């Protein structure tokens, strides 16, 4: 099996995933990166839109069982035993890339949740369906939405400086905070409190999503449980740094390999899951 080019967190996720999920995680991550290349600086805007339009068509072809690109052909082969249904949300990668290319804002939390749902349908739902074809779609969606929003929150300042605001504008308005303040840490006390509250909400929600997984299903989802656990731990570190922004070291701490091992051991021993512990 080839060694995938993944971020440290996804590499640990891959390591603790089942042999069925590993190639799918690697290929989905590579596809996400390939579609996201349409956002690279210096690329002509019309070329970027044309590129994303082609990828949208390719995702539709893949969901219909007729992929053309090597990556989508590889995905189709991996999911062939399950039919096209698990890849029906693959265009979610394109949806989020189009949103980011236009630097569209989230006026409400509902819009932010919709963005995270698109990503979850493209990344998390297929991975769950590989090992638990009959799992309720709502469980995968809840897990993926909370995981994605946590990742967005961890990169809040960097993304804001790139013109991508990852926080609902109506919530900023109610706190009398200008959107531009997201890009300028250390954040004012009111914004730091908003972010602290959201970190804690997401940690609790993601932890509850993990606990809601049936014990018998957890071994099959061990890699995703590791991913969620590491995201919670990074969120807790970012929360402690407020009003300063979190750093790359906060996102991928030296102890993450140990945290991943411990989370996997909890799953194997059928012990209570501890998100972020």
C-alpha positions in Angstrom: 0.0 0.0 0.0 1.4 3.4 -1.0 2.2 5.9 1.8 -0.2 8.8 1.4 0.8 12.5 1.5 -1.4 13.7 4.4 -1.3 16.3 7.2 -0.1 15.0 10.5 -3.6 14.6 11.9 -4.9 12.8 8.8 -1.8 10.6 8.8 -2.6 9.4 12.3 -6.2 9.0 11.2 -5.0 6.9 8.3 -2.7 4.9 10.6 -5.6 3.8 12.9 -8.2 3.3 10.2 -9.2 -0.1 8.9 -7.4 -1.5 5.8 -10.7 -0.9 3.9 -10.8 2.8 4.9 -7.1 3.7 4.4 -7.0 3.8 0.6 -10.3 5.7 0.6 -9.1 8.3 3.1 -5.9 8.8 1.1 -7.7 9.2 -2.2 -10.5 11.4 -0.9 -7.8 13.7 0.7 -5.9 13.8 -2.6 -9.1 14.6 -4.5 -9.9 17.4 -2.0 -6.5 18.8 -2.5 -6.7 18.6 -6.3 -10.1 20.4 -6.3 -8.8 22.9 -3.8 -5.8 23.7 -6.1 -8.3 25.9 -8.0 -7.9 28.4 -5.1 -4.1 28.8 -5.4 -2.8 32.3 -5.6 -2.1 33.7 -9.1 -4.5 31.4 -10.9 -6.7 33.3 -13.3 -10.2 33.6 -11.8 -11.9 32.4 -15.0 -9.6 29.5 -15.2 -10.4 28.6 -11.6 -14.1 28.7 -12.3 -13.7 26.6 -15.4 -11.6 24.1 -13.5 -14.2 23.9 -10.7 -17.0 23.5 -13.3 -15.2 20.5 -14.8 -14.7 19.0 -11.4 -18.4 19.4 -10.6 -19.2 17.5 -13.8 -16.7 14.8 -12.9 -18.2 14.4 -9.5 -21.6 13.9 -11.1 -20.1 11.3 -13.5 -18.4 9.5 -10.6 -21.7 9.3 -8.7 -23.3 7.9 -11.8 -20.5 5.3 -12.2 -18.6 6.9 -15.2 -15.6 8.7 -13.8 -12.9 10.0 -16.1 -10.1 11.3 -13.9 -7.5 8.8 -12.3 -8.5 9.8 -8.8 -12.2 9.5 -9.3 -11.7 6.2 -11.1 -9.7 5.0 -8.1 -12.5 6.0 -5.8 -15.1 4.4 -8.0 -13.2 1.1 -7.8 -12.9 1.3 -4.0 -16.6 1.9 -3.6 -17.8 -0.5 -6.5 -19.1 -3.1 -4.1 -21.5 -0.6 -2.5 -22.8 1.0 -5.7 -22.7 4.8 -6.5 -24.7 5.9 -3.4 -21.7 6.5 -1.1 -20.2 9.0 -3.6 -23.4 10.9 -4.2 -22.1 13.9 -2.1 -18.6 14.0 -3.6 -19.4 17.4 -5.2 -19.4 18.8 -1.7 -15.6 19.4 -2.3 -16.5 21.6 -5.3 -19.3 23.4 -3.4 -16.9 24.5 -0.6 -14.2 25.4 -3.1 -16.6 27.6 -5.1 -17.7 29.3 -1.8 -14.1 29.9 -0.9 -13.1 31.2 -4.3 -15.8 33.8 -4.1 -14.7 34.7 -0.5 -18.4 34.4 0.4 -19.3 35.1 4.0 -21.6 33.2 6.3 -24.4 35.5 7.2 -25.9 33.0 9.7 -24.8 29.8 11.5 -27.2 27.9 9.2 -25.1 28.9 6.2 -21.9 27.8 8.0 -23.5 24.5 9.0 -24.5 24.0 5.3 -20.9 24.5 4.2 -19.7 22.0 6.7 -22.5 19.5 5.7 -21.2 19.7 2.1 -17.7 18.8 3.2 -19.0 16.0 5.5 -21.0 14.5 2.6 -17.9 14.4 0.5 -15.4 13.2 3.1 -17.0 11.6 6.1 -20.1 9.9 4.7 -18.2 7.8 2.2 -15.7 6.7 4.8 -18.5 5.6 7.2 -20.4 3.8 4.4 -17.3 1.7 3.6 -17.4 0.0 7.0 -21.0 0.6 8.1 -23.2 0.6 5.0 -26.4 0.7 7.1 -25.3 3.4 9.5 -27.8 6.3 9.8 -26.8 9.2 7.6 -27.4 11.6 10.5 -24.7 10.1 12.6 -22.0 10.6 9.9 -23.3 14.1 9.1 -23.2 15.2 12.8 -19.7 13.9 13.2 -18.5 15.5 10.0 -20.1 18.9 10.5 -18.7 19.4 14.0 -15.3 18.1 13.0 -15.1 20.5 10.0 -16.3 23.5 11.9 -13.6 22.9 14.6 -11.0 22.8 11.8 -12.3 26.1 10.4 -12.2 27.7 13.8 -8.6 26.6 14.4 -7.5 28.5 11.2 -9.8 31.5 11.8 -7.2 34.3 11.6 -5.2 32.8 8.7 -8.4 32.3 6.7 -9.7 35.8 7.5 -6.5 37.3 6.2 -7.1 35.4 3.0 -10.6 37.0 2.8 -12.5 33.9 4.1 -14.5 34.7 7.2 -15.3 31.5 9.1 -17.7 32.9 11.6 -21.4 33.9 11.2 -21.7 37.7 10.6 -25.0 38.0 12.5 -23.3 36.7 15.7 -20.5 39.2 15.2 -23.0 42.0 14.7 -24.9 41.1 17.9 -21.6 41.4 19.8 -20.9 44.8 18.0 -17.7 43.3 16.4 -16.5 44.3 12.9 -15.8 41.3 10.6 -12.3 42.6 10.1 -11.4 41.9 13.7 -11.2 38.1 12.9 -8.0 38.8 11.0 -6.3 40.8 13.8 -5.4 38.8 16.9 -5.0 39.3 19.8 -8.7 39.4 19.6 -10.7 41.9 21.7 -12.3 40.4 24.9 -15.8 40.2 23.4 -14.5 38.2 20.3 -12.3 36.0 22.5 -15.3 35.1 24.6 -17.4 34.3 21.5 -14.6 32.0 20.3 -14.1 30.4 23.7 -17.8 29.7 23.9 -17.9 28.2 20.4 -14.8 26.0 21.0 -16.5 24.6 24.1 -19.8 24.0 22.3 -18.0 22.1 19.5 -15.9 20.1 21.8 -19.0 19.0 23.7 -21.0 18.4 20.5 -18.3 16.3 18.9 -17.8 14.4 22.1 -21.5 13.7 22.3 -21.5 12.5 18.6 -18.7 10.1 19.4 -20.5 8.7 22.5 -23.7 8.3 20.4 -21.9 5.8 18.2 -23.0 2.2 19.0 -20.2 0.4 20.9 -20.3 -2.4 18.3 -19.6 0.1 15.5 -16.7 1.9 17.1 -13.9 -0.5 16.1 -14.8 0.0 12.4 -14.7 3.8 12.9 -11.5 3.9 15.0 -9.6 6.1 12.5 -12.4 8.7 12.5 -12.6 8.6 16.3 -8.9 9.3 16.4 -9.4 12.3 14.0 -12.2 13.7 16.2 -10.2 13.2 19.4 -7.2 15.1 18.0 -9.4 17.9 16.7 -10.9 18.3 20.2 -7.5 18.4 21.7 -6.3 21.0 19.3 -9.5 23.0 20.0 -8.8 22.9 23.8 -5.2 24.1 23.2 -6.5 27.0 21.0 -9.1 27.9 23.6 -6.3 28.2 26.2 -4.3 30.6 24.0 -7.2 33.1 23.6 -7.1 36.0 22.9 -4.1 35.0 20.8 -4.6 32.9 17.7 -3.7 29.2 17.7 -0.4 28.2 16.0 0.6 25.3 13.8 2.2 23.7 16.9 -1.2 23.9 18.6 -2.8 22.1 15.8 -0.2 19.3 15.6 1.3 18.9 19.1 4.2 16.5 19.8 1.9 14.4 22.0 -0.7 13.8 19.2 0.8 10.4 18.3 0.3 9.4 22.0 -3.2 10.9 22.1 -4.1 9.0 18.9 -2.7 5.7 20.3 -4.7 6.2 23.6 -7.9 7.0 21.7 -7.5 3.9 19.6 -6.9 1.8 22.8 -10.1 3.2 24.3 -11.9 1.9 21.2 -10.3 -1.5 21.3 -10.9 -1.9 25.0 -14.6 -0.7 24.6 -14.0 2.1 27.1 -15.8 5.4 27.3 -14.5 7.8 24.6 -12.9 11.0 25.9 -12.9 13.7 23.1 -9.8 15.9 23.5 -8.5 14.0 26.5 
